[in-house]
Amino acid sequence: MVRERRAARDGRRAREFEAFVAGAGGRLLHAATLLTGEPTGDTEAAERLLTAALARTYARWDRLRGEDPYDHTRRTLAALFAHRGHRYRRPRGGTLARLTPQERLVLVLRLYEGVAEEQTAAALGLPVERVRAICTRAVTAMRSAAARRDTTGTPLSAGTRPSAGTSSSTGTPPSTGTTDTTDSRATPGATGPGAEADAGAGVKAGADGGAGAEAGAGAAP
């Protein structure tokens, strides 16, 4: 009887978790791909990172007790990336590849995921002012890159950093085993709510296909 109850509980947990991954896995993979700096269609590192985060969510599934599993997985994903960020410094040709790992993490949380500045700071263990400055620097870098591309007509190489500073399945345990004011000291015309909104729209577009982030980041506020 105990064994049957345990089997029933495990089956229920597996079904609930698989339903969660089916609904949220695509967006989480987009976020992971932006973090690792990989291009769409070549997301091996992002899939490994997301699988590790999902495995931890699955292990705690019965103890979430009303906590949003998406928020939990996103926090875990961010924490894992922050710990492993040094592995993703080499440019990989993705939308945010020219940013540093820390800049990517802040930009993804603030603009792609829409996490509040204070929550982002708490999650990363940074002062709010530091998060704001990093976000401003990243937005400025993306806007400058887009402006240079528009001026020359030639995209920057994946490894070039301006001077201004996917829905697919992943392995899961059951089946396999953003818009606040910015630092006013930054370059005029590249900051403020309008600039962050433009960059945020671009980051989201880039997650779905190519260089949309740069185009959005380069748009006039």
N, C-alpha and C positions, 0 to 999 in steps of 0.2 A: 504494500500500500504506500509506504513512504517513497519507494522507488518510483511508483507510478505518479505520485504527486510531484516529485522532483522532475520527472520527464515532462509532465504537463506544463510545469512552470518554465522549464527550459525552452519548450516548444513555443510557448506564448511570448517569451522574451525574444526569441529568434525572429518570430513573425513581426513583432512590433519594431524591432531594430531594422529588419530588412525593409519594412514600409518606410521608416524614417530615412534610410539611405536612398531608397528609390525617389523620395520626394526632395531631399536636400543635398544628395551627393553631387549633383551637377554644379550647383552654386558653390559648394565647398571646394570642389576641384578647381573651379575658376579662380577662387581666392588663393588656393595653394599654388596654382600655376603662376599667378602674378607674383607671389612671394618668391618662388624659386627662379623667376626670370626666364622661364622656358617659353619657346614659341608654341602657339596652338598646334596640336598634332604631335608634339614631342614632349610628353608630360611625365616621363618616367620618374624623375625625382619628386615631382608634385604628388604623384600617385603613392609613392612610398611614404611621403610625409603625411598625407591624408590618411592612409591606411593605419599608420601608427596612432594618429589622433582618434580615429574611429574605434580602434581596438580598445583604447582607454575608456571611451564612452561606453562601449559594450560591456566592459568589465564592471562599470559602475551603474549600469542601466537600472537595476532594481533599487538603487540607493539615490537616484535622482530626485524622487519624491516631489514631483510637480515642477522641477526645474526644467526649463526648455532645453531639450537635448541639442538643438542647433547652437544655442549660446554656449553650452558646455563644450561642444566639439570645437567651436570657433576659438574659444579661449585656450583650449588644449593645443589646437593647431598653432596659434600665435606663440604659445609658450615653447612648444617644440622648435618652431622656427627660430625664435630668439636664441634658444640654446645652441642650435645647429647653424646659425646664420653664416658662420665663417666658411661653411661648405659651399655657399651659393654666391661667393664674391666674383667668381669667373663669369664674364658675360656669356649668356646663352642665346641671345637673339630675341628674347621675348619683349613684350610691351614695356616693361619696367626694368629691363636688364641693365640699363645704364645707371640706375640708381644704386645706392649702397643697400645692403640687406636691411639696415635699420630704417632707411627712408622708405623702402618698399613696404615694410611692416606697418609703419605709421600711416602711409598713404592708403594701403588696403583697408586697414581698420577704420580710418576716418572717412574716406571718400567712397570706397567700394561697399563696405559693410555699414557705413553710417553710424559707427559707434561714437558716442559723445566724447568730447575732448577729455573730460574728467575721468570717464571710464577707461579710455585708452591709456591715460597716464597711470591710473591705478594698476591696470593689467600689466603694463611694462615696467612699473616701478620707477617712473620718471616724473619730474615736476610737470605741471600743466604747461608752463611756459616753454619747457624744453620740447614737449610734444608739438606745441604750436610752431616753434621755430623750425623743427624738422619737417613738418608738413609744408610750411612756407617754402623752405629750401627745395623740397622735392617738386612742388608745383612749379616753382620758378625754373628748375632744371628741365622739366618736361615742356614748359612753354617755350623756353629758349631753344630746345632741340627742334621743336616744331617750326619755330620761326626760321631757324637756320635751314631746315629742310625746304621750307617754302621759298626762301630766298635763293638757294642754290639749285633747287629742283632735284636734288639728289639726297636720299635718306642718309643719315649718319650711320657709320658702321656700328654694329651692336656694342662694341666696346668703348665707343667715344662718349665721354662725359662732358657736357657743356661747362664752360668756365663758371657760369652762374651757380655756380655752386660746385566650357568645353563640355559640353556635358558628355561624360563617358563614365563607364563603370569602374569602380575600384575594388580591390580585394577587401572583403570584410570578414570578420570572424565567423558569422553563421555560414556563409557560402563557401569560403575558402579557408579557409584557414588563411558730421561731417561737413557740417557746414557752419563754421563760426568765424569770427574775425581773426585775422592773421597778423603776424608781426609787422608793424607799420614801418620798421626800419629796412625792410626788404626792398628790392628794386621796384620803383613806381610802375604801376600798370600791370604788375605780375602778382599782386596780392589782393586780399579782401574777399568778401563772400562771393562776389561774382567770379573771381578767378578760381576759387575752390570749387564752386558749382560747375564751372566749365571743365575743370580737371576731373572732377568726380564723374561727370557724364562721360568724359573720354575714357577714363579707366574702365567703367562698366562696358562701354562699347568695345574697348580693346580686348576685354576678357572674352567677348563673343567672337572676335575675329580680327586679328591683325593689329594694325597701327592706329586704331581708332582713338586710343588714349592720347597719342601725340597730337592728333588732329583736334581733339576736344580740348586738350590742354593749351593749344595754341590759339584758340578762338578768342576774340576780344571779349572782355567782360561786359 
